[in-house]
């Protein structure tokens, strides 16, 4: 299991330079380390955050020279910004979306460019180099529409030819982007998949309006990864370039203060038009 707890590890995952995290074919995922998912889940991207999360967000200017960053980040469903603050030092520009008004206020307080919206259509396609969507897919009413929006945002016009032997040419080759001007999507989901959407001030649980046809009673985490890729991500037009298994710590209940579940973190890129 690889825990993405350092900037170097996240950078390696997003640039495609971490060979140890390359995803094997869907039918070759190991059955070792089976775990059942249990207990309640939290919402948004914050539950995957570690206690060492930085308080300062860095705002739209995340620090560091532009040549040493991964470009522009959009964090979808950023929560209160704890995970965003972990990602921010890797980018020279950071924007966020959030549907919770208090969370959006907190994001702005931390200096982030926060948008109070669930609609990603007002962002231009290709405006970002990386789009992160951490533990939102199973907490939204229309997961397939969300995947379609992520696909649109990550699809860009072809890159102009790079001069061979130049720094730009080497960078494209190392990042696997020498032919297409694609953005990367960082997607995290707790598995086995169990959707739970909270609505209203009292947090009433409602059903997802779109079904991903995933069996949350799947016998293993590995089989759940295969099912998510085959039934949701590939039909949405994504190619998984790498993935990692990480712990997901969420608030507990009267019986247990905390629950540790199993998250999968995918790095994806668009490979074609999404399915209708």
N, C-alpha and C positions, 0 to 999 in steps of 0.2 A: 504494500500500500504506500502510495506517495502522498504526503501531506504538503500542500502548497503553502508553506509558511514563510517563504523568503521571496524577495523580489526576483532573485536570480532564477528560482524554480518557475515562477509565473512567466518570466520573460522567455525562458527556454521552451515552455509549453506553447506560448503564443507564437513564437517565431519558428516552431517546428524543428528545433535543434535538440530536443530531448528525445533521443532514440529509445530510451527505456520506457517512454510513455506512449510509443506508437501503438495504435490500436490494432490487434490481430483481426483476421476475418471473423465475421459474426458467428460462424459455426465452430470457431477454434477457441472461444473464450473458456478459460479453465473453470471447472466446477469446484475448485478448492475454496475454502473460506466461506462456506454457506452461512447466511445469517437471515433470520426472519426479521422483518420490520415490525415494531410494536410501539405503542404509546402515542400520545398526541404530538402534533407538529406545530411549530410556530409559523409565522408568515413572513414573506419578504426574504431579502437576501441576508439579513442580519444574523440568522440563526447559525449560519456556517462560519461566523466570525469567531476569532480567538480572543481571549481576555486581553491580549497585548495590543488590541486595535488602537491605532493612533487617534487621538482626539482631534488633531488638526486635519482638515480635509485637503488643504492646498488649493481649494477653489478651482477656477477654470485654468489657472496657471499652476501646474503640479510641480514645478521645480525641475531643474536640470536643463541642459541644453537640448534644443530640438533634435540635434543629430544623435543624441543618446537616448531618445525616447521612442515609444511605439506609435506616436502620432496622437490621434484624437480618439477619445473614449466616450461612448454613451452607455451609461449604466441604467438598465431598465428595471424599475421596481427597486430602487436603491434603499428603501427603508429609511433609517436615520443616518445612513452614510458611513457606518463602521467598516463595511467591506469596501466601499468606494474609497475610503481613506487609505486602505491597504493597496489598492490598485493605482491610485492617483500619482505616486512618484514615478510610475513608468510612462506617463503621458504628459504632453505639454498642454493639452486641453481636455477638460472633463465636463461633461454635461450629464444630467440625471433626469429620470422621470419617476413620478410617484403618484399614487391615487389617494393617499392619505394626506389630508391637509396639515395635521401636526407634524408628520414626518417630512413633508415638503418644507415646512417652516424651519425644521431642524437642519435640513440640508442647506438651506440658504444661510442659516446662522453659522454653519461651518464653512461657508464660503464657496459652496458649489453652485453652478448654474442649474437650478432645479426647475422642472416643468411639472405643474400639477395637472397631469393628464394620463389617461390610459391609451390615448390615440397616438400612434407613432407615425401616422401618415403626413403630419405637417413637417417632419424631418425629411430633408432631401436624400435621395438614394446616393450612396457613395460619400456622404458627408463625414463619415467616421471610419477610422481604421480598425477599431475593435468595438464590438457591441457586446456587453456583458448582460446576462439575464440569469441571475442567480436565485434559484428556488422560487420562481414565479410561475412556471408553466403549470404546476399542479395547484396553483392558488388563484387562477384567473378563470373567468367564465367561458372564454373562447380560446382554448389553447392552439387550435389549428390556425385560427386567424392571427394569433401572436407569432407563430412560426412563419406564416406568410409575410408578415410585416418585417420580421428579422431578416428573411431572405431578400426582400426588396432593399432594405437598408444596406445589406452586405454586398449587393451586386453593383458593380461600377463599370464604367467604360474601359475598354482595353488600355493597358499602359502603352505609351509610346516606346519605341525601341530604345534600349539603353546601350551606350557605347561599351563595347567589349573591353574588359580590363579595368574599367573605372570602378570607383567605390560604389556607385549606384548599381552597377551591374553585378558586383559581388554580393551586395546586400539583397537584391532580388533573388539571386540564385540560392543564397543561404536560407531565405525565407520562403522559398517555393513559389514566388510570385513573378517569375520572369516573363510569363505569358499573359496572365490575367490580372487586372487591377481589382482583385477581390479583397474584401475586408474579412476579418476573422470574427467568429461568434463564439463567445465563452458562455456555455449553457450548463447550469447545475440543476440537478433534480434528485430528490430523495427516492431511493428504490428499496423494495418494490413500490411501484407507483400507487399512490392512494390520494386522489384529488380531494381537497377540502377548501371550499371557497367561503370566506366570511363576508357577510354583507350587513350594512347598517351599523349604527352606533353600538348596538348590543352584541355585534359579532355573530349574528345568526348564520348557521351553516346552510348553504344552498348548493344545489347540484350544478356541475358544469353544463353549459348549454351545448357544448361540443364534446363528443366522446372520442378518446384516443384508442379505444378498444384494447386497453391494457389490463391484464388480470393482476390485481394487487395481491392476490393469494399465490403468486408465482413461487415455486419452491426455493428459488435462489436469487441472489443479487445478480449473478452472472447471466442467468436466463432473462432477467428483467432488463438488463442492458441490451441484450440482443433484440428483445421485443420492442423496446423503445426506438432503437435504430431502424429496425425493419418496418415497423408499423407507423411511425410518426416522422422521424427525421429524414429518412431517405425519400418517402413520398412528398415531403415538403421541399425537396430539392437540395438537401444538404449532403455533403460528404464529411464524415468524421475523420479528422487527421490524427487525433490523439485523444486519450481520455485518462482519467485518474480516479481512484477510489479514495474518498476523504471522509473523515468523521463529520457528522452534522449534529451539533449540540443544540437542543431546544428546551424551552421551559417545560417543567413537569406539571404534576398535579398534587393532590393531597397525599397520594401514596408514594411519590418519588419526586424530588425537587428538580431533577434534570433527566433527560433522555438522550442517549447517544444513538443516532441512526446512521445509515450508510448513504452518503451522497455520491453521485457520479458527476464529474466535471468533464464536459466535452469541449474540445476545440474543433470548430466546424467551419467550412467555407461553402458557399453556394456552388453547385455543379451543374445547374440547369434550371429551367422553369419549374416552379412548384406545381404540384398536382392540384387539380381542380376538385 
